[in-house]
Amino acid sequence: MMRRDAATTLSHPRYAAGEVLGQGAQGVVLRVTDREAPERALVAKVWQAGRFPEAALRGEFALLARLSLPGVVRAHDFGVDERTSAPFLVEDCVAGLDAGKYLLQGETEGRSSRVRVLLAGTLRALVGLHEAGFVHGDLKPQHVKVTAAGEVVLLDLGSAALAAARTTNLGTTGYMAPELAAGAPATIACDLYALGALVFKAITGEHATPGTRALKLAALSESPWLSQT
């Protein structure tokens, strides 16, 4: 897929478009500069114009913006592209390694420790998000960062806004729970399934410990594992 120039992805009086970081079926993620606070490191998720109802996304953003949860990226603003009318969400840009790169860095002997850090941090953040009434809906390596200080941070609250608004089926092939792929709404169990898939796609079977193999069987069960506890 050809990468679009950043300048063509966002037109707004407050936010200047920067480097395109990724593109997908929902839209584009790019760095942005806040002209009112240029020192802040920010990214914007720009959805495809007309694909999702702006009112629903705006309402869910208003709830997300009130959250200040450990391990969950902070959402700052919701806007609309002046040229295309595409809605977009602005959140902090988090420096660090994505989950896949974090797990595979360094020596194999330290991988079990990194798995524990990633699982504990991601689960802690998910619990906070779930208790606030949201599911992430599209958990995958690119949406989980581990900072240099070892903090695990969930990214892309745009996915959580879409999941709450139930405007479309979410998830990414390879990380999507079977019930989500079948058209059911995103649930807590779907987030946990995606976490299990994330870990086991990053670590090959030869490096998995008995404990992490058991997690794989539970998290990737075709029946949501929370219903079995």
Secondary structure as UniProt FT lines:
FT   HELIX           6..8
FT   STRAND          15..23
FT   STRAND          27..34
FT   TURN            35..36
FT   TURN            38..39
FT   STRAND          42..47
FT   TURN            49..51
FT   HELIX           54..64
FT   TURN            65..66
FT   TURN            70..71
FT   STRAND          75..80
FT   TURN            82..84
FT   STRAND          87..92
FT   STRAND          97..98
FT   HELIX           99..104
FT   HELIX           108..110
FT   HELIX           111..131
FT   TURN            132..133
FT   HELIX           141..143
FT   STRAND          144..146
FT   TURN            148..149
FT   STRAND          152..154
FT   HELIX           157..165
FT   TURN            173..175
FT   HELIX           178..181
FT   TURN            182..183
FT   HELIX           188..202
FT   HELIX           205..207
FT   HELIX           210..219
FT   HELIX           225..228
//
